């Protein structure tokens, strides 16, 4: 009987002690999940702001300016590439 009691004590002893490493992993996973949620919210806000900027530019300058902005940017890029050896 003593052998059985020793086994039961050994089984309950280490299992009842919490592993600090597993607690740290859980805390880190929670922090990662929270950071990912913040990142997703920030990206959604950035997308909304980009749409708002496009709407304001269209309201102020009209649709024709959108194509001229793209053309001017492409021209500047071509000029810059020619100037760079």
N, C-alpha and C positions, 0 to 999 in steps of 0.2 A: 504494500500500500504506500509506503514511503516513496517508492519510485514513481508511482502515479502522481503523487502530490508534487514531487519535484518537477515533473514534466508540466503539470498544469501551471505551476508558478512560473516556470520558464516561458511558457506560451503566453501568459498574460502580462508578464513583466515588460519585455521589449515592445510589445504591441501597444501598451498603454502610453508609452513615452512618445511624444510627438517628435517628428523629424524636422528640425529647423530648416533643412534644405528644401523639403517639400512645401513648407509654409512660404519660403522665399520665392519658390517657383510660382506658387499660386498668386502671390502678391505681384510678381513681375507680369504674369499673364493678365491680371486685372489692369495693370498700368498700360500694357501694350494695347489691350482692347479699348481702353479709354482714349489713348492717343490716336488710335485708328479712327475712332468715332469723331474726335475733334478734327482730324485731318479731312475726313469725308465732309463734315459740315463746312469747313473752310473752303474746300474745293467747290462745293455747291454754291457758296456765297460768291466766290470768284466768278463762276459761270453766270450767275445772276447779274453781277456787276458788268461783265463783258456785254451781255445782252442790253443792259441799260445804256452803256456807253454807245453801242451801235445805234440804238434808237435815238439818243440825243444828237449824235452826229448826223443821222439821216434827217432829223427834224431841223437842224441848223443849216446843213449844207446841201441836203437833197441827195438823191441816188446817184446823180452824175459824179459827185465828188468821190464816191466810193470807188468807182472805176479809175478816176484820175489819181487817187491816192495809191492804188495798186500799181498803176503805170509809172508814176513818179518813183515809187520804191524800187521797182524793177530796173528803171533807168539808172538810179543812183547805185544800185548793186552792180550793174554792168560797168559803169564808169569806175567804180571802186576796184573791180576786178581787173580792169585794164591798167589802172595806175599801179597796182601791186605787181612787182616783178616776180 
